[in-house]
C-alpha cells in the first residue's frame, strides 16, 4: 500500500482537506497538491501515531502539518 492511495478521515474532514485548510489559514494562495503529495507519507506516518507517541516526539496532533512543512514556512 502506498501513502498516496491511503484514504484517511480526521474528524469530519479528510486529511487532504485538513492540509488545504492549513495552507489557506496561513494565507498562502497556492494549491498545495504537489506539496501534499510529496510529503503525504510523513504526514500519514505521524497521523497514525497515538497522542502519547507524538508527545514523546515533542509534537501535538495540531503540530504535525507545521512540522512536516517547517522548511517551507520558516523565515
C-alpha positions in Angstrom: 0.0 0.0 0.0 1.3 3.4 -0.9 0.8 6.5 1.2 -0.7 8.4 -1.7 -3.5 5.9 -2.0 -4.4 5.8 1.7 -7.8 7.3 2.5 -7.8 8.9 6.0 -10.5 10.9 7.7 -9.6 13.1 10.5 -12.6 14.2 12.5 -15.2 15.4 10.0 -12.8 16.1 7.2 -10.3 14.2 5.1 -6.6 14.6 5.6 -6.4 16.3 2.2 -9.0 18.9 3.3 -7.1 19.4 6.6 -3.9 20.1 4.6 -5.7 22.5 2.3 -7.2 24.4 5.3 -3.8 24.6 6.9 -2.3 26.4 3.9 -5.4 28.6 3.5 -5.2 29.7 7.1 -1.6 30.7 6.5 -2.8 32.9 3.8 -0.8 31.2 1.1 -2.6 31.5 -2.2 -1.4 28.2 -3.7 -2.7 24.8 -4.4 -0.8 22.5 -2.1 -1.4 19.4 -4.2 2.3 18.9 -5.1 3.5 19.7 -1.6 0.9 17.4 -0.1 1.7 14.5 -2.5 5.4 14.8 -1.9 5.0 14.7 1.9 2.0 12.6 2.4 4.0 9.5 3.6 5.4 11.5 6.5 2.0 13.1 7.3 0.3 9.7 7.3 3.1 8.2 9.4 2.7 10.9 12.0 -1.1 10.9 11.9 -1.1 7.1 12.7 0.7 7.7 15.9 -1.1 8.0 19.2 -1.1 11.3 21.0 1.3 9.8 23.6 3.7 8.8 20.9 3.5 12.3 19.3 4.1 13.9 22.7 7.3 11.8 23.2 8.5 13.3 19.9 7.7 16.7 21.2 4.7 17.1 18.9 1.0 17.6 19.3 -1.5 16.4 16.7 -2.1 20.1 15.7 1.7 20.5 15.1 2.0 17.7 12.6 1.5 19.9 9.5 3.7 22.7 10.7 6.3 20.1 11.5 6.2 18.4 8.1 6.2 21.7 6.1 8.6 23.6 8.5 11.3 24.0 5.9 8.9 25.9 3.6 7.5 28.2 6.3 10.5 29.2 8.4 11.6 32.8 8.0 
